[in-house]
């Protein structure tokens, strides 16, 4: 090694040594606060936050109400709501579900407790007169055929009429057009069938129905409801020699409809699609129809059925405004006020020609049904459901589980089967004939868990059901009210509803429900015309 290279290496060595001797050691992390103390502090901060929130919420209450009757019971903060409680108008109403848009809110719950009796059973004043019509509180005082009154008692266990039946039956007997709008399970089907069959029995004393020309027509959106109404009509009609039949599709081109040629039918129950196909082929005639009922009128008059319902009304002759002209009496029945009702009006039939009978609890959260709302994460939802329905399954309490889409129904049904819970699935993708048999098996008690879509939320007789679970929370209030109506019906014991809320759209719906209860008023913007809502939201500017 040369002398110069040696000096350079020595200098570099000296520099490195000096640098190493002067460099500061890296800081060693020191635990100043134990982990359990950090957790304690975090809990204390959270507790202080909710204390402050409670103080703010209390300042928003103008009158506490009857604290012995909690309408809403909450697990967090001062979100409880008592019967008669009034909030200060200067502040927004405190909502627990307001914070449910955040994932951290998973695990929070609140419950709407039963705080009143079934409003459908509240009778009007027995001496009340409205529009010169007397509303008695007994079927025997309604001038109905005694055989019909007896059949209501023996076959349907109706000893006294519901509120809607007291108000509707006398009005239909006056042969005026009528709109019936009331909460689900209020007895609307009997309210129009009993007076129609009574009038048909009187009419048949002098008039014989012609072949393929029914005297009364009940139109519904789908097959299941047609069959159910047909069964009720057949029982009542058999009591006084009135023939009631159901028109349904068998699902094949060769054998499309079950109405036999040249049949003499007094009362025909039909889905609007099947009826229009017969009309287009001139295999049925409506010139002799004396009564036309649109059951689930909100659906038949919404955008999904506009063309079919319009075509039907072109073939019908409805009584005009002066009620002197020959034609049919029009009866509309619905659990949601039909927003598309203008479809049926023309220069002969005006809005004022229809008498509207609306329940005071229409579009309100039922006061006699326990309703629980659970904020859950999507990952834990299936497990939560399993733990929720196991006690019902073990005690053989019938349960309906609602999903928003058919594929979810299929997956959930399989998931329950894998966890040893037998069930049936009920949605539009299931063959209609099999679907009907499946629901009858459920009614007979062959199995106790039914996984379904909103196809099962309308019209079906579900008095046996004790628990409704929303696995998918509905995106609109009308679907929620219809699902709730599967329990707590007239003639059944009070049931309960549990909703697993995991999506932002579901939280919006919960906000609307919680607000309506705390304001003690109707739910705003209840509209079953979802197709039109989607069109306005996404396809209009």
Secondary structure, DSSP 8 states (H G I E B T S, - for coil): --HHHHHHHHHHHHHHHHHHHHS---------S-HHHHHHHHHHHHHHHHHHHHHHHHHTEEE--EEEEEEEEESSTT--EEET-EE-TTS----GGGGTTSGGGTT-EEEE---S--GGG----TT-EETTEE--SSGGGTT--HHHHHHHHHTT--SS--HHHHHHHHHHHTT-EEEEE--TTS-HHHHHHHHHHHHHHHHTTT---BTTB-SEEEEESSHHHHHHHHHHHHHHHHTTT--EEEE-B-SSSTT-B---TT---SEEEEEHHHHHHHHHTT----TT--EEEEETHHHHTSTTTHHHHHHHHHH--B--TTS-SS-BEEEEEESS--TTGGGG--SSS-GGGEEEEE-TTTTS--TTSEEEEEE--TTTHHHHHHHHHHHHHHTT--EEEE-SSHHHHHHHHHHHHHTT---EEESTTS-HHHHHHHHHHHHHTS-SEEEE-GGGSSS---TT--EEEESS--SSHHHHHHHHTTSS-TTS---EEEEEE-SHHHHHHHHHHHHHHHHTS--TT----HHHHHHHHHS--
